[in-house]
Amino acid sequence: MACAILTMASAAALGSHTPVREPSIAEASTRGATTNPRQLRAMQVLERRKAGVAPRIRFEWDPVAGARGYALMGRWTSPPSWAIQSEEHRVTPQNATAWESRRVAFEVSLPEGTHSWSVVALFGPHQHGDFDHPTPVSFDVR
């Protein structure tokens, strides 16, 4: 099985296609601990599909220390209606494709269209997180 990296853009850049910049060590140390993953990546899983079957997308991000789970939230539009659709997944060690010390991965079937997704790390028994500053990614599924 192979993957194709989807075109990504930072939602915070409001439509520009500026690459995501990793914070420098000095910036990271002045901010303290990161509450959300630094970067969210999306890749289309390349596999044979029957007609009408939605493509599989693999989301990957760096784990956050102490997180019990993650909220993966997405919105997209697709023809012919162009209505905005949305979906949310709670990613845990039980349903993640990978839950490792260096990465967390989750796969889902998504329809073709223009997508904007974000991830938030969840902490504690009440699963609180920094929903005001999610880690975003935008891409097209063709």
Secondary structure as GFF3:
##gff-version 3
##sequence-region A 1 142
A	DSSP	beta_strand	2	5	.	.	.	ID=ss1
A	DSSP	three_ten_helix	11	13	.	.	.	ID=ss2
A	DSSP	alpha_helix	25	31	.	.	.	ID=ss3
A	DSSP	beta_strand	40	46	.	.	.	ID=ss4
A	DSSP	beta_strand	56	61	.	.	.	ID=ss5
A	DSSP	beta_strand	69	77	.	.	.	ID=ss6
A	DSSP	beta_strand	85	91	.	.	.	ID=ss7
A	DSSP	beta_strand	98	99	.	.	.	ID=ss8
A	DSSP	beta_strand	104	109	.	.	.	ID=ss9
A	DSSP	beta_strand	113	122	.	.	.	ID=ss10
A	DSSP	beta_strand	135	141	.	.	.	ID=ss11
###
